[in-house]
Amino acid sequence: MATAAAPSRQTRPLFADRVAMLDTENAFKVGPYIKEVEDAGHQVVRCNIGEPDFPLPRHIAEEVKRQIDNDLTHYNDPQGILPLREAIAHTMGEARGIHITPDRVVVFPGAKPPIGFTQQTYCNAGDEIIYPSPGFPIYESFVRYIGASAVPLHLEESSGFSFDGSDLRRLITDRTKLVYINFPSNPTGGVATRDQLNEIAQVVLANTAPEVRVYSDEVYERILFDGEKHASIASVPGMEERTVLVSGVSKSYSWTGGRIGWAVFPTEAEAAVFKNLNINYFSCVPGYNQMGAKVALESPESEISIATMVDAFSKRRDFVVDALNSIDGVRCQKPKGAFYVFPNIAGVCESLGAIEAHASLPSPVRDFTTPSTLFQLFLLFRHHVATLDRKSFGRIGSEGKHYLRLSIATSLEQLKLGMQRLERASRDADGFRAFVQEGRHLY
Ligand SMILES: Cc1ncc(COP(=O)(O)O)c(C=O)c1O
């Protein structure tokens, strides 16, 4: 009988190749940097945070506590408990003028998990995925991991960080399988008009096969300014059958720690695939939080909490946009929704010498950073304001684009302080040169 050759003990890579393909969300990476600055005795103005600075509304918190006391603390339906799916179907459907049944709804631990699950479910290697850039980084992060091809749709400042049908049409090919859209947008606060959404929908319907899906990330649907009403691509006739419609409690109800998000799928069969992914990854989402989410969606008290929060964001937005535009070398549009501003800082990068400083860095340091990254880190380590750079919102094609994202989910007093510091940093060419020379925090 042949004996198997003795296994060789030659070294093997520890990690599978795909590990290197997954990118990340820098919003989580900046936390340790802030700690470092604070440990050195400085108070940091946090304009990096992607979560509302309001407490979880009382009526929601009370319901969560009540359901823990009711012992709703066990495994439950991996698709999401029926009372919550009914509430989602009703409120999402009513707001969009469409009929949603609870069997097309799946609940996840936040609005983030369906982003990667959607790529895993619909895309094979080589399929093309179109996504906004700048955009929420997780869209791009997953693409190489699942072996698909990334096709960034570059949003231009001159178009209010929105896009129309012709912008999308240029990117569609026979390999297009999935298109992400996100209005109101993170990081720009851009919002598509109804006409733009209609055009985008017509382009999808006329140029792609029925199996191509649009992922409409609507997590900021309740955070709109100037009396604007949310518009969803799923409302356009023919699009409900094409759209994975996503929202959640993190932003609208100031409940990022509740980890409740959901998606509405075109068919029950598609929802069943995602339910099975839930079973494979985490079984289910805590029932008491799901009941809290049901109350969040249905209680009239939620309308008051949302209005209070949006009113505060709106006042802060007006202040911050004016303050930024009064700084030499900064240009900032007024966002129509979400709680971010996305100033163009090309003038500051030039006057501080960030563009040449970046070009003179040795490779590979240069490849890990950009001029706006250098300014972002200079601003944090030397002037104590935490923000995020342009490449944190899509790396591919971000070269030569000089922007920052500032969150306005922090008090007006802190924002005032932050703007003073940013103004000072924008003039501190000597400090910037010394910071780059020191070379400790360049990416
Ligand atoms: C556009 C967008 N989608 C999804 C998410 C994820 O939200 P959640 O906290 O519900 O997972 C975020 C969070 O920042 C976001 O900005």
The ligand as an SDF file (V2000), in Angstrom:
LIG
                    3D

 16 16  0  0  0  0  0  0  0  0999 V2000
  -23.7400   55.8710    4.2940 C   0  0  0  0  0  0  0  0  0  0  0  0
  -23.6950   54.9630    5.4610 C   0  0  0  0  0  0  0  0  0  0  0  0
  -24.1790   53.7220    5.3360 N   0  0  0  0  0  0  0  0  0  0  0  0
  -24.1420   52.8470    6.3490 C   0  0  0  0  0  0  0  0  0  0  0  0
  -23.6030   53.1970    7.5590 C   0  0  0  0  0  0  0  0  0  0  0  0
  -23.5560   52.1740    8.6600 C   0  0  0  0  0  0  0  0  0  0  0  0
  -24.4920   52.4510    9.6320 O   0  0  0  0  0  0  0  0  0  0  0  0
  -24.7220   51.4960   10.8740 P   0  0  0  0  0  0  0  0  0  0  0  0
  -24.1180   52.1510   12.0530 O   0  0  0  0  0  0  0  0  0  0  0  0
  -26.2270   51.4030   11.0090 O   0  0  0  0  0  0  0  0  0  0  0  0
  -24.1180   50.1690   10.5980 O   0  0  0  0  0  0  0  0  0  0  0  0
  -23.0700   54.4780    7.7390 C   0  0  0  0  0  0  0  0  0  0  0  0
  -22.4200   54.8500    9.0070 C   0  0  0  0  0  0  0  0  0  0  0  0
  -21.6610   55.7780    9.1180 O   0  0  0  0  0  0  0  0  0  0  0  0
  -23.1250   55.3840    6.6660 C   0  0  0  0  0  0  0  0  0  0  0  0
  -22.6240   56.6220    6.7770 O   0  0  0  0  0  0  0  0  0  0  0  0
  1  2  1  0
  2  3  1  0
  2 15  2  0
  3  4  2  0
  4  5  1  0
  5  6  1  0
  5 12  2  0
  6  7  1  0
  7  8  1  0
  8  9  2  0
  8 10  1  0
  8 11  1  0
 12 13  1  0
 12 15  1  0
 13 14  2  0
 15 16  1  0
M  END
$$$$
